[in-house]
Amino acid sequence: MELQSGQNIALNQPLLRITLSYPVTAAFRSEIDASAFMLSAQNKVRGDADFIFFNQPSAPNGSLSLTSSAGSSQFSLDLRKVDADIVKIALTLVIDGPDSVSGLQRIQMNAEGVATFDIPLAGRSEKALIVTEVYRHNGNWKLRASGQGFNGGLEPLAVHFGVDVTSPSPAPAPAPTSTTVSLEKRIQEKAPRLISLAKTVTVSLAKHNLQSVKAKVAFVLDASGSMTGEFKKGNVQAVLDRIAVLAVQFDDDGDMDMWGFAEKHRKYKDVTLDNLDGYVAYIQNSARRGRWENLPGLGGINNEPPVLEEIIDTFKHSDLPVYVVFITDGGISKTRAIKEAIRRSANYPIFWKFLGLGGSGYGILEQLDTFTDRRIDNTHFFAIDDFATMSDERLYDLLLEEFKDWTVAARKERIMR
């Protein structure tokens, strides 16, 4: 039987196998994740275990499991095992990347031996869909064709079902893997004061599906005179600590390239867990500083383009993606030269994460999301008005935002393998 949107059908068997098929078009550059939400009478999940997705592919009691392959996902349900207070199971698809559902050839639901449902996709712009629902009705189970869409991807869909993806607590903590254990072990051995950050990074990486990504990491620090307050409050070192933990996860050797800039720029010794403690104070005091200088010999005013160009030349032939964290308090004025540098870097495996730290006047950095005159979007900006008030969980989520989208697009464009 072929269902139409909103139509339902009774289920007469306890074992159900539902396949979601979603072949892509040639121009599609994103990844697709299937998931299920097991819902109470309030149409909300009861907790972490009710969210079934790539990192938690089965319910604890064996009532639901998920397997995925290229272009399709299969849900196996044993309705006899579903907890009595679960009244609905919503099966969903989410686009992880720049595309929307209209970039797919089709989306078809096939409940084996029961019914099929094809979702019309022409003209649709959503990045997430509730494809179908299995629900209780008068003591029996029924299947409903849905096709309801959500703009924005996973976040609005998850919030709709009571999962707050802006914090790590609702997302199921991944089972310890060799990667996770290795990260925590290295942090414990070299920088035990940061061990809680290792746990937080692990959760955020799982949330953004970046656990297995390997990348070089670079840190670029605005040392202009207006940054003096951030240096004195210890915020510069605090941000460096957090990026260094991320670098240990992304890069096998854990080394992080380091630049400082003001009117001039300089590349410093790589940051490692061995030299992380007091690193900022060390480079500040490595030579005599001028009156308006935060780093010796760099001057006191902003001049971003030269350091941008040097970083591009350093990494343009990298065999790994390069994740650059660029810290500034604003005062950005060299719009044309910055745009030209970003345009050039979009041809190489370089992603820029611009972080505004307690400043203003971020100029073109805030507007890069609308800068389309480049091969692909390879930047993301966010600002922290007061570093002391931002949780590490939220910081890592912002740091990882859009990086996965860029890796997918860069591979599609053959910018990197």
C-alpha positions, 0 to 999 in steps of 0.5 A: 500500500502506498501512503500519502502524507498524513495517512495512517495504517494499522500494524498487525505484527510486532516485528517491523522493519522500516527502510528509509531510502535517500539517494542523492543527486550529483550536486549533493555535497552533504551527509545524511543522518537518520535518527529516531526519537522515542516519545512519551505522551508529552511528545518528548523524549524521557532522556538520553536513551530515547534518542537513537542515532549514529552514536547510539544506534539501539535502545537499551531494551532492544526494542529499536535498532538502527543500521545505515549505509550509503543512501539508506538506513534501516530501523528494526522494531520489536513493538513488544519490547517498547516501554509502556510509557512510550506512545510514539516513535518518530523516524527522521532524516537530517542533512548535515552540510550545505544542502537541503532535502531538495538536493536528494533524488527522493526520500522513500519510506518502506515498511516491509510488508506493510506500506510505502511512502514517497515524500515530494521534495520539489521546492522544499528547503528544509534540512530535517524531516520527520519521515514517519511515525509509529504510534499507539492508538486504542491499545494497538500500534499504527504507522503514519506517513508524515513528511513534516520539515524543519528549517535549520537541521538537527537543532530545531528537530531535537528541541521539538522533541525535548532534546537541547542540542546546544548543551552536551547533557542531552546527547548520549555520552559515547562509549569510551573508544581508544581515541577517547581514552588516548585523549584523556590519558595524554591530557592526564599525563601532561596537563592534568588541570585540563582533564575536564576539558578532554571530557567536554571535547569528547562530547562536542566532537560526538555531537558534531560527528567529528570524532575521527577527523584528523586536522592540523591546528593553528592559533592566531592571536591579536596582540594589538594594544586594545587586547591588553585587558584580555591578556591581563585577565588571563583570557588569552591563556584560557582560550589557548588552553581550550584550543590546545586540548582540541589540537591534541584530539585533531592532530596525532602529534598534538602540536599547534602552530602559533602566530601573533600579530599586531602591526607586524606578525611573527610565528612562535614556537609550536604549542604543545602540552609540554609548554602550554602552562604559562605559554602566553606569559613566556612569549610576552616576556621573551623580550622587552615590549614597547609601551603599547605592545602586548607581544614584543616587536609587533607594535600596537595596531591591527594589520591582519592581511599579512598574517593571513597570507603567511598562514595560507602560504604555510598550509596551502599544500597540506595533506590534512585539513587545517583548522585555524582559530583566529582570536581578535577583539575587533577594530577590523578595517582592511576589508578588501585585503582580508576578503582577498586572502579569504578568497584565495584560501578557499582554494586550499584545505584551510578553514578559519574559525574567527573568535571575537573576544570581548571587543567590537567593530569586527567588520568583515569577519561578522559578514563573511557568511554572506561573502559568496565570491569564493570557491566554498564557504571556509569561515565561521565567526562568533563573538564572546562578550565576556569569556568568564561567563561562557561555559566550556560546553558552549565554547566547544560547540561554537568552535566546532560549528560548520567545520564538518560542513566545510570538510564535506564541501571541500571533499566534494570540490576535491580541495582535499581528499 
